[in-house]
Amino acid sequence: MKKETLNFKIQELGKPAILSPTALVNFTPDSKRVLYDRYINNFNATQKDKATPLSIEIAGPRKMIYFDPAKVKTAIVTCGGLCPGINDVIRAVVMSLYYRYGVKNVAGIKYGFQGLIPKYCHEVVNLTPEAVKDIHTLGGSILSLSRGSQDIGKIVDTLCRMNINIFFCIGGDGTMKAAELITEEINRRNLKISVIGIPKTIDNDLNLIDKSFGFDTAISMVVNAIQCAHVEAKGAPMGIGLVKIMGRESGYIALNAALAQNDVNFVLIPEVPFDLEGEKGLLKVLEKRLRTRNHAVILVAEGAGQDLCADNGLNQTDASGNIRLNDIGIYLKRKIEEYFEKNKLELNLKYIDPGYTIRSVPANASDSIYCELLGQLAVHAGMTGKTGMVVGLYNGEYVHLPLKSVAFRRRVDTRSNLWTRVLEATGQPVSMKN
């Protein structure tokens, strides 16, 4: 996004005129902001640019709120794929609404946006502190999820029929795009419904968001898989542990897991193309590694090397419009086995794919703390009458960001220190392209 196109102004339904019932002393004023560019690299900026730096609104409870807690009705929806911490966020939203503001009407929408479309006949769940008190110990989502676009007009019709005032949307970039469209339709009808997004993507690839919930849990689970792969690789001559993990368009999980567990020798991510054949290709480099060290661990993100296995002819899309990826893990396993058999070399390869296991576990302690804070901050924003926004962590600060600013995926910058550190930790070549 070009700087001149950025706009971090948060929409409001109206002027907050009700004194907050929360027993707090330190409220957060709207005037408290964080600079968009903490590190200024453009020394040739004009004086005008320097005088009007972009800034982002800090999240937190406000002294004055927009909605009357005794009358407000809220709804929560979870969309996309499973991710550790969804239930923690649901619980945090319900508990904060109930105990901080005295809001008793919280509806849980089942099966994502499908739950707001009458033809599916999905039930609506009444969410109370008693109903959510133990859900943080469970994986998945108690509301379940679904993928795919739904009719925005019908979604808003249902919100109106249910008299919903605040709509909390938990999901990734696709969900945030849908929430933006819902906000636009609400604005077009001149309705007073707040739409608040809570970013969920296990790949940690939402624009501007430092870290999405579930990411820490995913790293710890991948570390366990790496440890197992390393043990297997060292347990036999010419042993390879091949681990495939999440990372459709970005390799953040792979990179951070490799740094957390320094047993990985090759990290393959979508942002860095590689060859299989040739002197610099993966197969030849892998052979050299095995001849010198007798074992190797390969960590591959699911979106890596799609150009290599494109001849499998898989060009379909899923319900969310994402291209169905070829299985790079199975493809690499087959190609490695063929190469070593062709060259009459011994090989003991173990393949591990822990993807769905990782997605469905409960959040670890770090993610649970993070999820609770995100849920609480989302409630504060909604009660204040803010809309068309997400709560998230940006440059170490919890902030309010417009939906459109985060509703697309970011990718690993291969010129960054993160990628350099991974190359140093693994010892793999800077490039495996001929």
N, C-alpha and C positions, 0 to 999 in steps of 0.2 A: 504494500500500500504506500503510495506516495504521501509524503508529509502533508502537502497542501489539500489532500482529499480527506484527511482525518478529521473527525468531529466527535469529541467525547462528551457532548452535552447529553444529559440524561433527561428523558421525557418525564413529565409529571402530570397527574390527572387534575390537579388543582392545588390551591394553596393549603398546606396543612394547618388546621385551625383547632385541633383537639390536643389538649395536654396529654402527653404519654403517661399511661398508668404504671410504667415500669419504675421500680424503686432504684433509680440510678442517679449518680451525681455527675459522672463524666459522659455527657452526651457528645456526639460527633456533629459539628456544624458542617453544612454544605460547602462552606468556604475552605474547609481543610482539603487540600489536594496534593497530589504527587506529580512531579514533572514527568512528561511522557518520555523524553530522552534524558536519562540521568547522566549519561556520558556524552558530552558534546564532541563530535568528531569533525564537524564542518567549521573550520576556523575562518572560512570565507563568507560566513553567513552575514547578511546585511544587519545593520543596527536595528532595523524594524523587526527582523526575525528574532533577534536577541531580546527585544523588548516585549514580545508577545509569545512566550513559549507555550507550547501545548501542555495541558495538565489534565489530570484524571481525578475524579471525585473519590474520596476515601469512604469506605463502607463503615457502617456502625449505626447504633441506635440514635434517633433524633428526638429532640425534646418535644417537638410538635408532630403529630401524626395526622393523616388524612381520613382514615377509616375509623368509624365508631366500633370499638371491639365488641360491644354487646350485640351489634347487628351484622357484623361482617361474616361472609361465608367464603370459604377457601376450598381449593381443590389441588391435588397433587397428581402428576402423571410421570411415569418413567418410560423412556423410549430407547430403541436401539438394541444393543447387545448387553449381556450381563457384564458386571464389573464389580469387584470388591468395594463395599462401602455404600451401595445404594440404600440399603435398609438403615444404615446409620444416618444418612441424610434425611430420609423420611421421618425417622424418629426425632431428629433434632428439630425439624420444621414443626411437627406436631407438639412437641414438648414446649418449644418456645412460644408458639401461638397460645397454648393453653395456660402456661404458668407465667409468662411475661406479660401477656396482653389480655388474658381471659377469654380468648376466642374458643368457642365450643363447637363450631361447625366446620369440620375438616373432612372433605370427601376424597377418598382414594379412587382414582380412575383406573380400572383394570385394563391390562393389555394395550398400554400406550394410547395413541390417539384414536385407535379403533374404539376404545371405550366411550368416546364422545359421539360416535356415529350410531344412530338408532338401529340400523339393520343388523348390527352384530349382537345386540341384546346382551352386552356384558354388564354384569352387576356393578354397582357403585358401593364401595366399602366405607363404613363410618369409622374414621380414624380417631381414636381417643388415646390418652396416656396409657390406659390399661391394655389397649389393643397393640400398642407398639413397644411396651416396656422391655421386651426381651428380643426384639427382632434384630438388634445389632449383633447378636451372636450367630445369626444365620447368614448364609451366602445367598446370592440372587436378589430378587426383589419380591416382597410380599404382594406387590401389585401386578407382578409379571410385566412383560414388555412385548412390543411388536415392532416390526419394521414396515416401511412403506408409507407413501403419501396418502393423505385423506383430504376430503373436501373441506377447505378452510371455512367456507360459509356455514356448512353444517356443524362444524366444531364450535363456531361462535354462537350459532343458534342454540346449541345444547348448553353452553355456558350461560346464556341468557335464561333459558328455561329453568336451570338450576339456581339462578340468582347468584352466581359466583361473582365475588368481588376481586379476589386475588387468585391467580392461576400460576402455580409453580411447575415449571417444566424441567425435568432432570434428563439430560441426554447430551449427545455429541454435536458435531457440526450440522448434521442433518436436522436434528431436533431444534437447534438454535435458528436455523433457516426457517423452519416451520413456525417457530415461536415469533419470528419477525413478521411473517405473513399474517399470523393471527393478530398480532399487535396492529398491523396496518388495517386489517378488516375492522377491528374494534374501533380504531380511530375514524375510519370512514363512516361508521355508524354513529359516531359521537357517543360511545358507551364509556362508562366509568369502570373499566375492568383493568386491573394491574396484571401484567405478564412479567414474571421473574424467572430467568433461566439459571440453572445450577449446572455448570459444565461437567460432563462425564465422558471421558474417553480414556480407556486404559492405555492407549498408545501415546498419551501425553502430547498430542499434536494440534491442539486448538490454538489459533493465533492469539498472541499477546498473553496467554495464560502460562505462568511459570510452571505450574504443576497441577495436573488434574487428579482428582481423588481415585484411589485404586492403583495408582502408579507405583507407590512404595511397596504395596503388597505384591504386585506383579514382579517387581525386582527381586524381592526375597524368595518368591516361589521359583523364579528362573534360576537364581543362585543354587537352589537345591537341585534342580535338573542338571546344571553345569557340574556340580560336585559328583553326581551320579555318573554323568558322561565321562568325567575325568577318571573316576575309579574303573569304569568299564574299559576305557582306552588303555590304561596302564596294566590292566589285568591280563592282557594277551599280547603276543608279539605282533607288531605292525597294527596296533589297535587305533581305531578312530571312534570318537564319540561325536555323533552328529545330532545337534539339537535345533529344532525349528520352533520359533516362538512368534508372538504377535508382532505386527508392524506392517500394516498394509501399504502405507505411503511414506512412513518415516521410521527410522531405526533407533528411536530414543530408548526403548526398553533394552534392545540388544547392546547398545553402547554402555548404558549404565550398569547392566548386569555384568558385562565383561570387566568393567572397572571394579565392581564390588567383589568379583571372584576371579582372581588373576590366573585361572587355569585355562582360559580360552586362548587359542592360537590363531584363529581366523574368525573375523566378524564380518558378515555379509549383510549389507543393508540396501534398501531401495535406492538411496541417493548415490550410491557408488557402483557403477557398472563394472563387471569383470568378465573375463574370458575363461572358458574351461580348457580349451586346447592351446597349444603353442608354448614357447619357452617361458613366457611370463604368466601363462594361465594358471588357474587354481590347481588343476590336476598335477602339473609338473612341479609347482611349488610345494604342494602337499606331499608328493613323493620324496622330494628333498628333505622335508621336515621329518618324515618317517625314517628315512635312511640314517639321519643323524640322531634323532631322539627316540625313535621306535614307537611313538604315540602322538596323537594330535586330537584337539577338541575344536570342532567347528560350530559356531553359533550363527544361525541364519534367520533373518526376519522373513515373514511370509511373503512380503512384496518384493524381495530381492530377486534378481536374475530372471524376471518375467520375460525378457527378450530372448533368453536362451531356451525356455520351454514353451514359447509361443506356438510352436508347430503342433502342440497338442490340440489346437483348434478350439480352445475354450474361450469364447467371446460373449458369453451370456452375462446378464446382470441380475443382482438380487433384488429384493423388494424395495430396497432403499436406493436403487439405481447404481450401486457400486458394481464394477466389473468383477465377475467371479474369477479369482486368481487361480492360476495353475499351481499345483502343489510342488513348490520348489524343493521341499525336503525330500519327497519321494524321488523326484527327478535327480537331485544330486546323489542320493544313495545309489540309484541305478547307474549313473554315469561313472561314479567312483569305482563301483564294483566292476563295471565293464573295462575300465582303464587298467585296473590292477590285474584282472584276469588276462587281458590282452598282452600285458607285459610280463606275465608269468611271475607276479609278485604276490607274496602272502598278504592277506588282508583279514582283519577282524573288525567289522564295522557294526556298531550298535546305534540304532536310530531312536530318538526320543522326541515325542511331540506332546508337550504338556499343556497345550493351549486352552482347551475347555476346562481342564482341572484348575488352571490359574484363574480363569474368569469367574468361576463359581464359588470360590472360597470366601469366608468372611474376611473383613478388613483386618489388618494388623493394627497394633496400638497407635502407630504414627498416623495411619490413614483414618482411624476412628476419631482421633482428636481433630484432624483437619475437616472431616465430614461434619462433625458437630458444629464447628465454627461456621462453615459454609451455610449450613441450614439455618443457624441463628441469624446470620447476616442477611440471608435472603428474606427472612420474616421481617426484619427491621426495615428493609427497603420496601417491601410490599405494603406494610402498614403505613408507611410515610406517603404512599401514593405514587411512588416511582414506577415506571413501566418501560417495556421494551429494552430490558437490560439484563445483564448477568452479574453475579458476584464472582470474584475470582482473585487470585494472587498474581500481582504484577510487580516485578522488581522488588519483591519482598514485602509489599504492602497489599492489604485487602482493599479492593476497590470496586466501584461500579463501572461497568463497561457497556456501551450500546451493543445490542445483539449483533448488528451488522459488522462490528469490528472484530468479532471472534468467530463468526460463522463460516470459517474455512480453515483448512489444515495448513500447518507449518511443517517444514521439513528440516532435517539436520543440515546445518551449514558446514560443509566439509573443509572450509577454511578456518573453522573455529578451533579453540583450544580443546573442546570436547573430543573431536575426531582425532586431533594430534595426540592427546593423552591415550586414546584407545590404541593407536598405532604403536606408541611407545610401550604400552602394557602388554600387547600381544606379540609384538615383533614381526607382524605381517608386513609384506611390502606395501609401500605407499600406493602402488597401482598393480593390478593384476590384469591389465589390458596390454595386448601385444602392439 
